[in-house]
Amino acid sequence: SSTPPPTNQMAVSNAALAHAVAAGSAEYAPREMGMAREKMVRANLALASKNNDAALDLAQQAQLDAQLAESKTETAKARKSADALDEASRVLREEMSRKAK
C-alpha cells in the first residue's frame, strides 16, 4: 500500500483513549471504550503487518469511539450532578416547610 505508516494518527488515537479513560469512560461508557480499545489493538496489528490503510482506518475509528465514550461520560456526570442538586433542593424545601409550621 502507498499509505505511509499512520504513526501520527496512532498517537492521536492513543491519546484520545487515555483522555477518555482519565475522564472515567471505563465506568460510564464501557461498551464504547471496549470498542475503542479493540480497534486500537487491531490497528496496532495492522501496522505491525504493514497494512497501513487498515491501520489508519482502525485508528481513526478508535479515536471516534473514544471521543464518543468521553462525551457520554460527561453527559452521565452532568446528569448525576443535576440529580444531586435536585435532591439537595428537595431536602432544603422540606426543612424550610417544617420550620415554617
C-alpha positions in Angstrom: 0.0 0.0 0.0 1.2 3.5 -0.8 -0.2 4.8 2.5 2.7 5.7 4.9 2.6 4.2 8.4 -0.1 6.3 10.2 2.2 6.9 13.3 0.6 10.4 13.9 -2.9 9.1 13.8 -1.9 6.2 16.1 -0.5 8.7 18.6 -3.7 10.9 18.4 -5.9 7.8 18.9 -3.9 6.5 21.8 -4.1 10.0 23.4 -7.9 10.0 22.9 -8.2 6.7 24.6 -6.1 7.8 27.5 -8.1 11.0 27.8 -11.4 9.1 27.8 -10.1 6.7 30.5 -8.9 9.6 32.6 -12.5 11.1 32.3 -14.0 7.9 33.7 -15.3 6.4 30.5 -14.4 2.8 31.5 -17.1 3.2 34.2 -19.7 5.4 32.3 -19.3 4.2 28.7 -17.7 0.7 28.9 -19.2 -0.5 25.6 -17.7 2.4 23.6 -14.4 2.1 25.5 -14.3 -1.6 24.7 -14.8 -0.9 21.0 -12.2 1.8 21.0 -9.6 -0.5 22.7 -10.4 -3.4 20.4 -10.0 -1.2 17.3 -6.7 0.1 18.7 -5.4 -3.5 19.2 -6.4 -4.3 15.6 -4.8 -1.0 14.3 -1.5 -2.0 16.0 -1.7 -5.5 14.5 -2.4 -3.9 11.0 0.5 -1.5 11.5 2.9 -4.4 12.5 1.9 -6.3 9.4 2.5 -3.2 7.2 -1.2 -2.9 6.3 -1.2 0.9 6.7 -4.6 1.5 5.1 -6.3 -0.7 7.7 -4.2 0.7 10.5 -5.2 4.2 9.6 -8.9 3.3 9.3 -9.0 1.4 12.6 -7.0 4.1 14.5 -9.5 6.8 13.2 -12.4 4.6 14.3 -10.8 4.0 17.7 -10.4 7.8 18.1 -14.1 8.4 17.3 -15.2 5.6 19.7 -13.0 7.1 22.5 -14.4 10.6 21.9 -18.0 9.2 21.9 -17.2 7.4 25.2 -15.9 10.6 26.7 -18.9 12.6 25.5 -21.3 10.0 27.0 -19.3 10.1 30.2 -19.5 13.9 30.5 -23.3 13.7 29.9 -23.7 11.0 32.6 -21.7 13.0 35.1 -23.7 16.1 34.4 -26.9 14.2 34.9 -25.6 12.8 38.2 -24.8 16.4 39.3 -28.2 17.6 38.3 -29.8 14.8 40.2 -27.8 15.5 43.3 -28.7 19.2 43.1 -32.4 18.3 42.7 -32.2 16.1 45.8 -30.4 18.8 47.8 -33.1 21.4 46.9 -35.9 18.9 47.8 -34.3 18.4 51.2 -33.9 22.1 51.7 -37.6 22.8 50.8 -38.7 20.1 53.3 -36.6 21.7 56.0 -38.0 25.1 55.2 -41.6 23.9 55.2 -41.0 22.1 58.5 -39.6 25.3 60.1 -42.5 27.4 58.7 -45.0 25.2 60.6 
